[in-house]
Amino acid sequence: MAVLDPIPVTALRGVGPRLAQQLADYGIGQVEDLLFHLPLRYQDRTRITPIAALQEGAEVTVEGEVRLADIVYGRRRSLVARIQDGSGSLTLRFFHFSAAQKNQLQPGTRLRCFGQVRRGGAGMEIFHPEYRALNEPLPVAETLTPVYPTTNGIGQNQWRKLCSQALQYLERAAPPDLLPASTRLHFSLAAALRYLHAPPPDAPLAQLLAGTHPAQLRLALEELVAHNLSLLRLRERQQTRTAPALRQDRAQALQHALLASLPFTPTGAQQRVMAEIATDLARPVPMLRLVQGDVGSGKTLVAAHAALQAIANGYQVALMAPTEILAEQHRLNFAAWFEALDIGLEWLSGRVKGKARKAATAGIASGEAAMVIGTHALFQEDVAFHRLGLVIVDEQHKFGVHQRLALSQKAGIAGHPHQLVLTATPIPRTLSMVAYADLDCSVIDELPPGREPVTTLLIDSQRREQVVARVAKACTGGRQAYWVCTLIEESDALQAQAAEATAQRLQEALPELSIGLVHGRMKPVEKAAVMSAFKAGEVALLVATTVIEVGVDVANASLMIIENPERLGLAQLHQLRGRVGRGGGASHCLLLYQSPLSRSGRQRLTAMRESNDGFYIAEKDLELRGPGEVLGTRQTGLLAFRIAELPTHNHLLEQVQAIAAILQQGDPAVVDELIQRWTGTRQQFGGV
């Protein structure tokens, strides 16, 4: 079969400049792109269902004769038509209609309709069915009808016409099979594409909807291989670059002094990861290492240990955090550790302005500041480094790739700085095999000794007074507590308590307590003042939105109340829970939920109650929400899968790695074509 040359979509019937631009904005410029624009689901329009056999919830095609049609005035004005087919009658209801539409539905007109059946007051009915008048017999569809992913301005009928034309090109010439023949799961690429765009009437719908049909597995396998190869290609590119070789022996005195000043001994896991990083930094190629560690596992100390290796070799270190609260927490920790070592530290955030900012940027540019800690402010144009040897990125998924690239370009050195990426949101192994194949991964899988697990309880919001009493008991007993709200302003629709209103009500209920309030709309200086007071013990109860998700470390806080937890993802809930249990003694997290809980909401909260293990939580999060949500905004586009789904296709991942290894040993042009087919230009930004 001939190979399909690149053909622009403008070669298809009905594609003018406007539609071509809409398709281009959606990432479709060639006919081949349409072949890989695969349906989300399918409708069965291959048979006519008798009205008497209709079942509630089913999507069906029916034929019948209009018996009456009229406008009905109830709670909402609607056009109602009644059709019969000899076996029974069915109501068609339209809330949005025109006079011309009413005129079309004249009694005696024969219609073919498609839609979802629901039970109404007068029997079965369909809201806003698709329909057409039958002037003569019309054959039914020969294949299942695809429903495509879409964007504003392009309807399903347009997609079907476009993809149908693309299939006609497929009959003449096809994209080449790029996987080894033994791994294609009994489907050629062309056969899989043809089947998925136009499944036969007897195709197993349940299997197709689950994403487990062999044709889907064939394409999912190829897509996962392409993504894996793109990341491996990025890793190869990284290894061809140069970076300063930071000798370990020069840093030993500083590192020993740091560890000797601590009131504890680093865990075995921390020491193992420190050694892995030290080895990487000593090599003349850029380190790109991801350190995963559960909340409270000691990632910050590992980062400080690595920073000293760069500083001892005469280079600067930049630590970026996504929020001012987290950046401030790092500043306090590093200042306490590095002051005794006589290491210059500079702080830069959006609230550092005027003369203070000029002084800070001057210290960074001159090299006087060996350690620089900040937020997104580090990316701004007026910031330039003297000799940046190591970039540490905390909670990396909250930063975009372009932002990290911008910082590396400010390094002021001939090569590239090393990069250390930290996350307190453990990445499931299955996901890291696909999304982080370009990174070396280290795991701090051990918590400091003496750290007690946090006890998590699910409490209905109707028992709110009992929770308030529990807060009063904890705080009057000398401990501190958090009360987390998920919205700042009142919202009747979401039935969520606002932080401001909650703080006021709690102050009325607990007049003896000092209560602070933190939310995202406060000025940074106001937030910092409240957080400092809480850390100093001057505030007993901190009412906050999720801005305290990461970076807040108050050992005396032993109680966390999360209101409306069903509105948050598992990873975020786990992060919030990690704000307590950081000191000695028992700590508790109370999930104050609204009844009734949805099925997914109950699954999330139950997982929280069952486990404190971040990796278990991460696997459940992946299972419930999918990879795009779990990874957040990595912004490489690498997880915008067209057909592959995790965890549905987890079982393919071992095979993916084996196939990728085979292809890497073969023709580089095949690898290039495979990457281009599935990721396009997106892969160039990964692993920066």
N, C-alpha and C positions, 0 to 999 in steps of 0.2 A: 504494500500500500504506500502511496506517495506521501511525503511529509507535507503538512500544511504550512505554507509560507505565511508570514505575518500579513493579515488582511485587515484593514481598518474597518471599524463598525459602520463607517459611512458607506461601505459597499452594500450594506443590507437595505432592503426595501423599508421605507418609512423612517429612515434615520437622516434627518436634516441637521443643520448646524446646531439648533437649540437642543435637540435630544442628544446629539453627539457630545455636547458640552456637559449635559447632565450626567451622561454615562462616564465621561472622563473624570468629572468631579467624584464619582463613585468608584473610580479606579478601573474602569473598563474602557479600553481604547481599541482592542483587537477582537476579532471574532473568537480567537482562542480563549480570551478572557471570559466570554459568555459561556463557553463550554464548561469552564470551571466555576461558573456562578451557579451553584447547585441548590436545589429546592430545600426549603425548611421542612416542609411536610407535603402531604398529598390529599386530594379529594377524589372520591370514587364517583365519577359521573358516567360510568360504563353501563349502568342499568337503571331502569325506571322502577321506582318503588311504589306499590299501591298505597293510596292514602290510608286504607284500613290497617296496613302493616307498619305504619310509622311508629317509631319509639322515641321517647323524649331524649334530647341530647344528640341524636344522630344527625349527621350531615347527609342529606339525601337529594336525589333528583326526582321530581314528581311531574306528571302531566295532568291537566284538568281543564274543564271549561268554566269560564267566569259566569257565575250565576247572578252576582250583584257586586256593585262597587259604590262606596259612598264615603263622604267625609264624616267622621264621628268626633264630637266635641266632648271630651272627658277631661281628666287632669291635664292631658296633652292632646292637642288637635292631631288627628291622624287620618290617613286614607286607608280604608279597610276594604279588601276584596275577598269574596268567598268563591272558592273553586271546588268542583266535584269531578270525580273520575269514574263513577259507577260503583266504587267500593266504599266511598265515604266522602266527607267534605273537609276542607282545610282553609284556615283563615290566613291571608297575607296582610301584613300590617306595615305601613310606611309612615314614619314620623316626619320625614323630609321628602316633599313631593311637589310636583308642579301641576298646573291645570292640564298641560299636555299629557302628563302621565295618567291623570284621572280619565282623560278622554280615550287613552289607549286601552283601558281596562273595561271595555264595553261588554255587557252580557252577551254570551255566545262566542266570545273570543277564546280560542284554545291556546293555553300557555304551557311552556316548559319552565319549571322553576328549580332553583337550587338554593339550599340554605340549611340552617340548623333548626331542628324542630324543638319547640318548647310547648309546655302545657299552659293554655290560657283559660279564661273563664268560660269560653264557649267551645272547648275542645283544643285540638292541636293547632298550632299556628307557627308561622315563620316571620320574623322581623326582617324587613329590608332584603328579601330574597333577590338573587340574580334571576332575571326571567327574560324570555323572548316569546313573541307571538309566533304561532305555528300556522302558516298558510298552507303548508303541505308537510307530509311526514319528514322528520329529520332524524338521521341516524344518531345513535348515542356515541359518546367518545370511545375510541378504540384502546386508549391507555388511561392510566390514572392521571389526574390533572395536577400538575405541580403548583405549589405555592412558593414563590421565590422571596428571598430577602429583598427589601426595596428601600427606596428613599423618596422624599417628597417630589411629586411631579411625575413619577413613573408608576403606572398602574400594572396590575397583574396581567391583564390582557396584552399589554405592550411587552412585558417580560416574556410571556409565552410565545408571542410571535417572533421576537428576536432570537430566543433560544432555539425555537423550531427551525429558523433559518440557519442558525449555527450548526445544528445537527445535519442539515443538508450538506453543508461543507464537509462535515465529518465523514459522510458517505464517500466523498471523492478523495479526501486526503485527511490524515489524522496526525495529532501530536505524537511524536515517537514514544515508544515504551522505553523508559530510562532505567527501570529497576531490573536486576538480574532475573532471568526467566523463571528460575526456581522459587522466586519469592512473591509472585504476583497473585497468589490466592485464587487461581483458576479463572481470573478475569484479565483480559488485556485492558489497557487503558481506554481504548475506544469503546470496547464492550461495556465497561463499567460506566462511562459517561453516558452512553446511549440508554442504558438501563435506568439510570437515575434521573435522567430528564424525562423519560417516557416509559415508566414501568408498565408491564402488561396487566390486564385486568385481574389476573389471579396472583399478583405479587403479594407477598406477606406484609400487609400494612403495618402490623404491630412491630415486626422486625425493622422495617424502614424507619418508623418513628423512633425506635430505640437506638438507631444508628449502628445496628449489628448485622445488617445484610452483607454478604460477601462482597458485593460491588462497593459498598461504603467502606468496608474494611480495606479493600484494595487501594482506594484513593486516600484513606486516612493514613495508611502505612506510608504511601509515597510522600504525603504532606509532612508527616513527622520526620521522615528521613531528610527531606529538604531543609526543614528547620534545624535539625541536628547538624547537618552539614554546614549550614550558614554560620552557626555558632562556632563550629570547629574551624571554619575558614577565618573567622574573626580572631580566634585564639592563635592560629598560625601567624596572622598579620601582627598580632601583639608581640609574638616571640621574635619577630624580625626587627623590632624597634630596640633602641638603646635606652638605658636608664642608669642613673648613678649606682655603682656597686657600693653599698653601705656596709663597711666591714664590722663584723660583730665584736671583734676584740676592742675596738675603740669605745664601744658603748658599755662594756661590762661594769666599769666603776659606777657610772650613773645609774644603770639598771639595778645593781646591787644596793645602792643607796636608797633608791625608791622602794624596793621590796623590804629593806630593813626598817624603813620608817612606818610600815603598815602594822596595825594591831592584830593582823591575822596572816596566815600563810596561804598563798594562792593554791587553789585546788589543783589536783593532778591534771584535769582537763584544761585549765587555764595555762599551766606550764607547758603542756603539749602543744597548744595552739601558739603560744609565744615562740616556741622553738621552730614551728613550721614557718611562721612569719619571718623570724630572724634569718632563716636559711634563704627564703625568697628575696629579702632585701639585700642580701650580700651578692646576689647575681646581677650581672650587667644588663638584664632585660626587665621590662616593667612587671612588677608583681600586680596581679589582679586577683585578689583573694576575698572571698565572701566568708565572713565569720557569723555563724548562726549561734545564738544562745538564748535560752529562755529568759524571761524577765528575772532580773536579780542574779544572773549567772556570772557577772563580772566582766562583761565585754569592755567596759571603759578602762579598766586596769590593763587589759591586753593591748588596747589602743595606745595607752600611755607608754607602755613598755616598748612598743614599736616606734613611737614618736622619738624616744630617746636614742634609738639607733640612728635615725636620720640626723637628729640634732648633733650628736657626738661626731658625726662625719661632716659637719659644717653646712648642713642643709636645713631649710625651713619645713615646717609641717603645717598643713591647713586641715582643720576639722570642721566639717559642715554639718549642721543640724537643721531639720525642716521647720522648727518652731523656735520662737525666742525663749520659751520656757525650757525646752530641752537644751538649747545652746547655753543658756544661763547656768543650768545645772552642770554642764561640762566645764564651763568657765570656773565655777566654784571648786570642782574636783581637781582640775588641773592646776589651778592657782595654789591650792593647799599642798599638792604634791611637788610642784616645780619651784615654788618660792625658795625652799630650803636648798635646792640644787642650783640656785642663781641662774635660772633660765627665764629670759624675757618672754612675756606672754601678752598678746594683744587681742582685744575683743572688738568685733565689728558686727553691728546689726542695724536695722532700719532706724532705730531710735538714737544711734550715735550720729550727731550732726554738728555742723559748724566747725569751730576750732578743734573740738575733740576728734571729729572725723579726719580733719587734715592731719592732726598729729598721729592718729592711728595709721592712716594710709602711708604717711612718711616713714613710720617705724617699720611697716611691712616692706616698703620698697627698698629701704636701706639695709634690711636684714637684721636690724636691731631686735625685732620681734622674731624669735626663733619659732614660737608656737602661736598660731593664729586660729582663733575660734570664732565662728560666726554663723549667720544664716544665709539666705539668698543674697545678702548684701555683698558677699565675697565675689559674686559674679559681675558686679557693676564695673563700668568702664574705668573709673578712677582708681581701681585697685590693681596693683601690679606687685609681683613678688620679686625678691632679690635672687633667691636660689631655692625654688620649691622642689623638694625631693620626695615628699610623701603627702598624698591626699587621703584623708580619712572621711568617709561618708557614712553618717549614721542614718538609720531608717531609709536606706537608699531608694526604696520604691516610691518615696514621696518626691524624689527629684527626677527631672527629665534628663535624658542622655545629653542633650545639647548643653544643659547647664554644667554637667560634669566636664564636657569637652571644653567649654569656655574657661573653666578654671585651670585645666591642664595647659591650655594655650597661654596662660599668664605666668607660666612656671619660671621664666627667666633662665632656663638651662638649655643646653644643646639637645638633650634627649627628652624623654618623657618621665614625669614623676611616677613613682609607685602608687598603687591604689589599694586601699584597704576598705572594704565595704562591710558595714555592720548591720545586722537586723535582729530585732527581738521578736520578729514574727517568723518562727521556723517555717522553712519551705519543705513541703512533703517531698520525699525522695523521688517519687514518680515525676513530680513537677520540675524538680531541679535537673533531672536527666534531660528534659526538653528545653527548659527556659534558661538554665545556667551552665550549659555545657562549655561555655567559654571561660568560666571562672574555676579557680581552685577553691574548694569548699572546706572549711574547718567548722567543727561543731564543738561548742562548749556544752557538754552533756552532763554536767555535774553542778549541783548547787552548793554554796558554801555550807560547812558543817553548822548544825544548830538551827538552820532555817526550817521552821515548821510549815507544812502545807497549809494553804488558806482553805478554811471550810466554807463551802458555797451552799446557800439555801435559796430555794424558790419560794417567794411569798406573794400572795395575791394582794393587789393594791387596796383591797377592801380592809386589809389588816394594817393599814398605814399607821394608826395610832400606836400599835404595838411596836412598830419599827421606830417611831419617834421616841418612845419610852426606852428602847434599847440604846439609841444614840445618847440620850440623856445619861443613862447609867454608865456607858463607856467613858463619856467625856468628863462627867463629875468624878469618875474614878482615876482621872489623870491621863487617859489616853486621848487620841485625836481621831477624827472621822472625816470621810468624804461623803458628800451626797451629790451624785452625778445626774444631771438632767440632759435630755437629748435635744432640746430646743431652747432658744433664748426667749422667744415671744410666744404668747398664748396662741394655740391653734385648736379651735373646736373640732376641726376635721380630723386631726390626728389624735385628739384626746391626750395630748402630752402636756405635762406640767412644765411651765417655763422656769428657767433658773431664777429670774428676778422675783417672780411670784412665789416660788418655793422658798427662797431665802427669807422673804418677808413673813410667810406663814410659819416657818420654822422658828424665826426670831420671836414671833408672838407666842408660840407654843413652848419655847425654851428661853425665856427672858434671862435666865441666869448664865447662859453660854455666850461666848464671843463667837459670832458667825461671820465668815468672810464670803465674798462672792467673786468668782472669776468666770469671764466668758469672752468669746472671740471679738466682741465689739468694743471692749474696753481699750483704752490707750495702753500701749506697752508699759509705760511707767506705772500706771495704776495696777496692772496685772502683777508686775514685779514687786510692788509694795505689799500686795496681799499675800503673794507667795512667800515673801521673806518673813512676814508676820506669822504665817502658818508654820514655816520651817522653824522659827524661833519659839514656837509654842504659845504665842500671844493670841492666836486664833484656834479655838477648839474644834470647830466644825467648818469645813470648807465646802460651800455649795458651788458647783462648777459644771460647765458643759464638758464635752469630750476633749477640750484643749489640754486637759491634764492626762491625756492618754499615755504619753511617754514623758520621761525626763524628770518627774517629780519623785524625790527620794526623801521621805520623812519617816525615819525609823519608828517614831512614836505613834504613827497612824496604824490602828489595828482594825478599823471597821470601814467597809466600803458599801454604800448603798447605791445601786444603779437603777434609776427609775426608767420605766419603759424599755427594758433591756431587749425586748423582742424586736425593737427597731434597729438594733446594731448587729453587725456581723460577728462571728465567733472570734476572729483575730482581735478585733477591737475590744470585745468584752474581756478577753484574756489579758490584753494590755492594761486595761483599767484595773482589773483584779490585781495585777502585779504591783500596783501602787501601795498595797498593804502587805504585811507579812515580811517586811524588810528589816524588822528588829526582832528582839526576843519575845517569847510569849505567843499565845494563840491569836490568830486573826480570822476575821470573818468577812465574807462578801454576800450581801443580801440582794437578790435580783427581784425587784418590786415590779411585777408584771401586771398588765391589764388583761382581764378576762373578756372574752374567751381567746385563748391562744390559737394561732393558726398551726397547722401541722408542722411546717418548717420552723416556726418560732419555738414550738415545744421541743423539737429535735435539737435546736441550738442550745436552749437553756438546759435541757437534760444533759447534753454533752459537757456543759460547764460544771454542772453539779457532780458529774461522774469522775472528772479528771482535772488535775492541775498540770498535766504533761502537755507542754506546748506543741510537741510533735503529734500527739494524738489529736489535739484541738485542730492543728493545721490540716491533718488528713480529713477530719470531719468537715472542716470549712471547705476544702476542695470538693468533697463529695456533694455538699449542699449548694455551693455557689458557683463552682466552675473556676477555671484557671485565671480568666481575665480579672475577676473580682479579687481573687486571693492575692495576685501579684500587684494589684493597684496600678499605678501609672508608670510602668517601666519605660513606656513611650518608645519602644523600638518597633512596635507593631508585630513582634515575633509571636505573640500569643493570640493574634487575631485570626484564629484558625477558620478556614472555610468549611471543612468537613470533620477534621479530627476533633474529638471531644475527650476531655479528661474529667473524671476517671473512667469513662466508658471504654476507652481504648488503651487503658494502662497495660493490658496484656500484650500489646504490640511493642512496648518500649524496648524490651530486651532484643527483639528482632531488629528494631530500628537501629540500635547501636551496631549490631553485627553487619547489617547492610551498609551502613555509613562507612564502616571500616573497609569493606570490600571495595566500595566505589572510590574511596580515597586512594586506593592502590592502583586504580585504573585510569581512565582517560579524564583529565581535568576538565575538558570541554563538556563532558556529560554532567559533572558536578555543577559547573556553571549554569548549564541549561536547566537543571533540576531546581537549583536555588532561584533562578530567575522566574521559573514557572510558578512557584508557590509563594515566594516572598517579594519578588520584584526588587525595587531599590531599597526596601525597608531594611534589609540586612546590613547595609553599609554603616548604620548608626549603632549597631549593637556592640557591647563590650568596650565602649570608649573609656 
